[in-house]
Amino acid sequence: MMTRPNRLRIGLALGSGAARGWSHIGVIQALEEAGIRPDIVCGTSIGALVGGIYAKGRLDELESWLRSLSWSDVVGFLDISMGSGLIKGSKLLGFLAHRLGESDISEFDLPFAAVATDLHTGREVWLEKGPFLEVARASISVPGLFTPVLRDGRYLVDGGLVNPVPVSLARAMGADVVIAVDLGADMLGRASALQPVSSSVIPAEPGDGLMARLQAGFASLFSSSDDEPPAPPPPSLMDVLATSINIMQIRITRSRLAGEPADVLVAPHLAHFALLDFHRAAEAIDEGRRATESVLPQIQALLGPVRPPGGEHPTLQPSTEP
């Protein structure tokens, strides 16, 4: 196959977005079917998990499992913790290690790195070495939902707090053209973006009845009088957490992309997805494919008819702040 003389290197930056992140699979499939294979992959949060499995060469296995995933399966992976997060994540990572195998990022088929946040300093941390599942677990550690990860003497949480769509990391890794996936582009300002997490996100515990009564009691203090329309029911704790995270990451994404624009932005329309709708993989994958196909002419105009080759990528420091 002939190659372009300028040897453009394609970087794929996969953004954060919880269950909406399964759409990254459809994005990757649509790109490869068009003859566009990234030379560099990086991701934040769910983008780090999907991107790493792709860079490892096991994306087909992930998709096969996800398409069989049910809501009861999702609930089964929620190992409840009463510590610094509601979910430890050990069940999920143990399952993925058993199914996909554990390996170091340095052994992947493609150069890969992930974004996390230093909980103490608030600094952006770039992770490009070490066991993949440990790296992915740090990047997906949504504050309040997942417990933080202790790595190199510091606690790390979700990279979406600082860099939800890691275009800057892709460029630092040597990408000439960056294709980025923004999972929150259609969310802010739409009622559908404020979806409840689920009526049964976390299995009921003995204390749940007390919490429900307390919330109902507080709501009654602010209820309308008989001659006024009834007030909407107050959101649950999980609804408040999920929606607040969405708002924060959307605002940060807009700011980061304004200063660090991608060459092509893929924006799946998944505002109707709730935080933990991981059992809706087929719908998300299809939407990722649709969103990518809509921007293929733009990508092909940048790259030309021939996919550029890969090459050696620069070595990053394990932790840095652009």
Disulfide bonds with the S-S distance in Angstrom:
none
